[in-house]
Amino acid sequence: MLSGVTLEGGGARSGEGRPSRTELKPRSLQSQIGILCPVCDAQVDLPMGGVKALTIDHLAVNDVMLESLRGEGQGLVCDLCNDREVEKRCQTCKANLCHFCCQAHRRQKKTTYHTMVDLKDLKGYSRIGKPILCPVHPAEELRLFCEFCDRPVCRDCVVGEHREHPCDFTSNVIHKHGDSVRELLKGTQPHVEALEEALAQINIMNSALQKRVEAVAADVQTFSEGYIKAIEEHRDKLLKQLEDIRIQKENSLQLQKAQLEQLLADMRTGVEFTEHLLTSGSDLEILITKGVVVERLRKLNKVQYSARPGVNDKICFCPQEKAGQCHGYEIYGTINTKEVDPAKCVLQGEDLHRAREKQTASFTLLCKDAAGEIMGRGGDNIQVAVLPKDKKDSPVRPMVQDNKDGTYYISYTPKEPGVYTVWVCVKEQHVQGSPFTVTVRRKHRPHPGVFHCCTFCSSGGQKTARCACGGTMPGGYLGCGHGHKGHPGRPHWSCCGKFNEKSECTWTGGQSASRSLLRTVAL
């Protein structure tokens, strides 16, 4: 190992004492600026010397020189004069020389026997790199390595700045440092293989994705084209149906119009003839013609006719109604000519005339047309009002739910018991049965007892347990039992004796009865 003299600029010079080993530290870089590598995007700290102080990629320099040689040496200049084009290369000095400098190189005693090679003979070489010179001492080649600073140094560096640093020739330390780099490389290579495999999988997945997207796009295209064709066909059917409705309604109107015109002509003829007879005829003429005129007028007065058009213009398009399938596609949209008739609409439900306070009561409105057929669609104007008989200024708010099938679910929650009047109108006209009255009773009273077959079973054989049915058993049992006196023969409530499990409790016993029944309830 080689050792140098005192550090330049970092430690004490000769005569000022030598620094300790702890003071021998590499120069720290302050206020560093990070730049991105244009190849790998890694961030690199810019040294204090700027871009010129970055580590040189000598392999890249060698590749550039080889490319230049393969291009007949164009662009290479002499390493000595930096002026003329290169013709030869000194293999000993690893310097590119022009013709003039080559002659001078051979005349010097020190370099007389150096091997000179023409550039054209170097084209097959893999390395023709120039000697790597020290950036601090440009005349010296880097042949040594400072272990402390972990960088190559020249001979002058060893005797100067790197004095007392452990240094050795590069050929002696390359094995140790090369092995450490190889160990790191071994740990990195599996990542490369894994990343390559991952990229291959990504490429495979990307290819599969593209194929899948194309297949799905084809399915979407086929589906949409078929759907469009089905919709267009359904559109044509709807327009044809609409045209048929128009023709049918127009024919009905024309027929009614012709009938009314004929009736009007008959009326006018009879009226004009009678008026002319009464104004211009003599008494005898009137009396003679009276029989015919009266009979004619009576017949005209008995003719039945409608002053309103026999058809209406109620034609609507319902885009949200299902219209079945067309070529396997579910389609929507129907033409409806039905018109709701309030006189035909009916109310249904168990809560039409009964309800309980603070409990929701409901019923159903079934809308029909003039022919008594169910409308089959919603969207009608339904008006509902629930008014207390004694407090008409405090109506109950009803809820109307359109079931979209011609039925409407109507519900309300009365707050107090009493008699209420319910109004249900369609198109501002009462439906059948409207208005009607509802008797709201007090809130349902739950059963405090148990619904059992007998007291003996429900109480587990307790003698003191009683039942509202009044049945008893021998042996001092105060409650009922199967086949014994007072047992009703079927399940019943222990508190009131009712047989319906979902009935309202009617027990109103006193304090003594309460104590005797509570035991039954607890059991």
Secondary structure, 3 states (H helix, E strand, C coil): CECCCCCCCCCCCCCCCCCCHHHCCCCCCCCCEEEECCCCCCEEEECCCHHHHCCCCHHHHHHHHHHHHHCCCCCCECCCCCCCECCEEECCCCEEECHHHHHHHHHCHHHCCCCEEEHHHHCCCCCCCCCCECCCCCCCECCEEECCCCEEECHHHHHCCCCCCCEEEHHHHHHHHHHHHHHHHHHHHHHHHHHHHHHHHHHHHHHHHHHHHHHHHHHHHHHHHHHHHHHHHHHHHHHHHHHHHHHHHHHHHHHHHHHHHHHHHHHHHHHHHHHHHHHHCCHHHHHHHHHHHHHHHHHHHHCCCCCCCCCCCCCEEEEEEEEEEECCEEEEEEEECCCECHHHCEEECCCCCEEECCCCEEEEEECEECCCCECCCCCCCEEEEEEECCCCCCCECCEEEECCCCEEEEEECCCCCEEEEEEEEECCEECCCCCEEEEEECCCCCCCCCEECCHHHHHCCCCCCCCCCCCCECCCECCCCCCCCCCCCCCEECCCCCCCCCCCCCCCCCHHHHHHHHHHHHC
